[in-house]
Amino acid sequence: MEPTASLAQKQRYLERVLQRWADRLAPVSGAAASERLGYRDRVTLTARFDDDAGWRFGLMRRDELIAIHDCPVHTERVRALVKALAEQMPPHADVPLGYLHVAGAQATLVVKARQVDPVKLERAVAAAAVTGIEGLWLHLHPSAGRRLFARSGWQLLWGAPESRGPGGLLHGPTAFLQALPRLHGEAVAAATEFLDPGVSTAVIDLYCGLGSTLREWTAAGSTTLGIELSGEAVRLAAHNAPAATVLRGTCVQRLPQAREWWAAFGGRRVAYVNPPRSGLEAEVTSALAEQYRPERIAYLSCSAGTLARDLQELEAAGYRVHAILPYDFFPLTHHVETLALIERR
């Protein structure tokens, strides 16, 4: 679709799903023309070996792999890496590659085996090393599938174990990186203006990832607590936002510790949440709405459906949706990111 038609379609979708708050729904903020292609720097591709065509990388539709070796939304670095691996990876009998995962400048070969002879990967590693990536990992995970990564079986084949991404954030091979840093920066700026962090304000940041937003709150002088499941993300958040306290675990698991931290602060208290597509867990929504009762909540969502569900729960507990700001984080796809700004009545 052309940009205008694409944004109009996404706007109609949001108006339908978020109809209850249509009077507070802003127009979708679109990407610049230069950002609509070559922006996707975080991707997981399924790998399949064909005796005639060799290695193919792409997406599964039912039982068929749709190869996307030159996908226009991928960055030049991702396309170069896929091309290099398709040409230089040894056959499946030698290395049963299941997936290629790219996170910024870090790439991972997810191999469905308990052991692999690294010598057989030498040509592929040499080819990958000149594509622009900074670190190439081998992850041995025989049961990789719905769960892509396991705790063990990691080996750095080449390069550095960590990289600096947009804004100087340190990230590793399993990092979650937002698409289109400029638009993400706009969303964070809008959340910051609404939450108004400062020395007299405590901010709880749920699903805090690498700490990009933790850094915003602490820079404003706020006492800050983040919760994140990924061990790699928690470790790097300590580098990216050293003034914040970060707990590892699911938000549900860490509710007791977060409750103690929250209760110990006597000033103004606000919350920022950026959950996965499934939205807030019921226990987290209940804790926010009935126990923590932050003055304001900024909720960044990649699923308007689960956002609508959670907003209704918060409204039933005495909150009001102040505004909904959509962003076209994913041009040339049907996805749209939405920031809800919520205040206690």
N, C-alpha and C positions, 0 to 999 in steps of 0.2 A: 504493500500500500504506500501511497504518497503520504508524507508527514501529516498533512491536514486531515486526510481521511482516517489515518491510523489513530490520531489523537481524538477525533470525533467518536470513533468506535469505542475507544476506552472510556471516554466520558459517558457515553450512553450506558455502558456496562456498569459503571460505578453508580450512575443515577438510579439504575434498576436495583442493584444489590443494596445500596445505601439510601434507598428512597426515604426512609424515616428521617434522615438528616439532610435531605436534598437542599434545604434552604441555607445550609452551612457548608456545602460542598463547593470548593473552588475549582476553577478550570485546571486541567492537567498541565503541569509545567513540562514542556517538551525539551528534548535534546537539541543541541545545535546541529546544523547540517553535517559538520565535520565529525560529530559524535555518533551518528546513526549507523556507521559501519566500522568494523575493526575495533570494537570496544570490549569484547568479552575476553577477559583474561583469567577467568576461573571456569573450568569445565571438566566434566568427567565423560569420557568416551569409551564405549564398549569396543573391545578388540576381537576380531575374528580372523582366522587364517583360512585362506582358500588355496587349494593346490594349484590352481591356474592363475588367480589374481594376486596371490600372496596376502600380506596383511592388509586388513581393511579396518578403519576406525569410524565409528559413528554412533547412531542411536538405534535402539531396538523398537520395532513396531510389530507386536505379536511375536512371531518367531523369526522375523526377517530383520537383518541389519541394514540400515540405510546409511551408506557411507557418506561422510561430509568432510572429505579431506581438505577442501578449500572453502569452508563455510565463511561467508562474507561478514558475519557478526563477530567472528573470532579475530583476535589481534594477529598481526603479522607474525609475531613470535610463536603463537600457538600453531598457525598454519605451517610455518617452517619446521616446527618440531614434528608434527604429524607426518609431513612429507619425508623427513629424514628417517623416522622410525619405520614408515611403510617400506622404505627402500633398503634399510640396513638391519632390521631385526632378524634374528635367525628364525627358522621355521618353528611352528608350534611344538613339534616333537622335542625340540631342544629347550625351548623356553615357552611354557604355556601361559602366555600373557592374557590376562582377562580384561584389564582396564588401563587406560591412561588417564591420570588425574593431573591437572595443571592448576596451580594456585599462584598467580602472579609470576614471579621469576623462579618458582620451585615446581618441579615436575616429578611425578611418581609413576613407576611401572608396577602395577599390581599384578603379581604373578601367582597363579593358582597352583602352587607347589610348595613343598616343605624345604626344598633346596634346589639351587641352580648353580651351574658352573659359571662364575663371573667371566671367565675367558671367552665364553660364547657370546657375551654381550659387548665385547670390546669395540667392534665396528659400530654398533648402534650408539654406544656412549660417545665415541669420537664424533659421530655425525651430529648427535644432539648438542654437543658442547659448543657448536658454532651457530646455533639457532637463536641465541639471545637469552637462553635460560641461564640461571646462576647456580642451580643445584639440581642434580638428578638422583633420585632415590629408587632403590629396589625394595619393594614390600612383598614379602612372601606370606600369602594368605590363602590357603587351599580352599576355604569356604567363602571367599569373597563373593558378594552378591548384593543383597539388600543392605547388608552391613559391609561397607567398602573396606574399612580399616580395622585391624586388630592392634593390640598393644605391642606385641612382639613381632619379630621378623623384619625389622627395618635395617637397611644398610645404605649409606651414602656412597653412590657409585662414582660421583664426580662433583667437584665444585664446593660451594659453601652451603652449610646447613640452614642458613637463614638469609633473608633478603630484606631490603628496605622498599616499601611500597609507597603509594601516594601519601604525602604529608609526613614522610619519614617513619611511618609505622613499620616496626620489625615484624616479619611474618615467616612462618615455616611451611612445610609441604601440605599440611591439612587445614590451613587457614581459611576462614570464611572472609571473602573480600567483596565489598559492595561494588556493583557495576557503576560506571560513570561517576567517578569521584567528585566532579563538579556539582552534579545534581544532588549527590549524597551530602555534600557540604552545605548546599542550600537547605536541605531538610534538617540537618543538624543545627544550622543557624536559626531556623524557625523554631525548633524545639527549645533551643537555648534562650531565645527571646521570650518564649512563653513561660518556661520554667523559672527564668530569672535567678540562676544560681549565684551564690555569694557567700561571704564569710559566715553569715547567720543562717545558712540553709544547708540541710542535709539532702543528698541525692542518693536514692537507691536505684541501681542500674541493673535490670534483669536481662539475662542473655547478653552479657556485655562484650563477648568476643575478644578481640585483640586489645581493646581498650581505647578505641578512637573517641568514643563519647566520654569515657572516664576521664580522658585527658582534658576535655572541655570543661567538665564540672570542677575538677581540681584546679585548673588554671584560673577559674573564677573565684577560688578560695573556698569552695564547698567541701564539707566533710562527705566522703563518697564511699559507697560500698557497691561492688560489682559481684555478680554470680554468673558462673560459666561452667559448662560441663567439660569441655575439652581441656585436657591437661596442658597441651601445647599452647593453647590460647591463654590460659591462666598464667603460665610461665612468662609468656611474652607481654601480657598486659602489665606485669610487674615492671617491665622495661619501658613500655610505652606510656604508662601512667603511674610512676612510682609513688605518688602521694596517695593513691587510692588503696583501699583494702579490697582484696579479691578472694572470694571463696570458690573452691572447686566443688562441683556437684550439680545436680538438677536444681532448679528453683524450688521444687517441692521438697527435696531433701534438705535444703538449706533454710527453709522457712523458720525453724526455731532459732538459729543463730541470727538470722536477719531480724527477727522480732526483737531479740535482746538488743541488738545494735540500734535499731530504730527507736526503741523505748528510752535508750540512754541519752538521746539527743533532745535537748529542750527547746530548740529553735524551730524555724520553719522547715517543713519537710515536703519534698516532691519526689516523683518517680519517673523514670524513663524505661520503657520496655520495648524490646525488638525481638519478638519470639519467632520461631520457625513458622512454616506455612500452616501448621496445625493450630496456631494461636496459643493463647494462655491456657495452661492447665486449670481445671476447675478449682483446685485447691489454691492456686496462685490468685485467680480472680477473687475468690472468697476472702483471702488474706488481705489483698489490696483494698477491697470494698468495705470489709467489715471490721478489720483489725488495724491495719496500718493507717488507713484514711488519709492518704497524702492530700495536700492542698490542691496540687495539680498533677496530672499525668500526661506525658507525651508518649504516644503509642505508634511506633513505626511498623507497618504491616505489609507483607507481600501477598496477602490473601484477603480480599475484601469480604469474602464470605465468613471467615472466622472472625474478622474484625467486627462485622455486624453483630455476630453472636455475643462477643465479649462486651461491646458497647451497650447492648441491651441489659446485660447483667450489671454493668457498672451504673447505668441509669436507674435500674431498679433499687440500687443501694444508695441513691441520693447524689449521683454525679450528673453533670450536664456536659454534652458535647459542645465545645466552644467553636471549633472549626475543623474541617477535614481538608487536607492539602495533598493532592495526588501529584506524583512525579513519574515521568516516563523513563524509569531506570533501565528498561529493556526494549529499546526500539526494534522494530521489525519482528516482534513477538506479540502474543496476546496478553502478556503479563503487565501489571502496573503496580507501583508501590504507593502506599497511602500513609500519611501522617495524620493521626487524630490527636487533637488537643482537647483535653478533658479537664474540667474543674469541679471541685466539690461545691455543692449548693450551699 
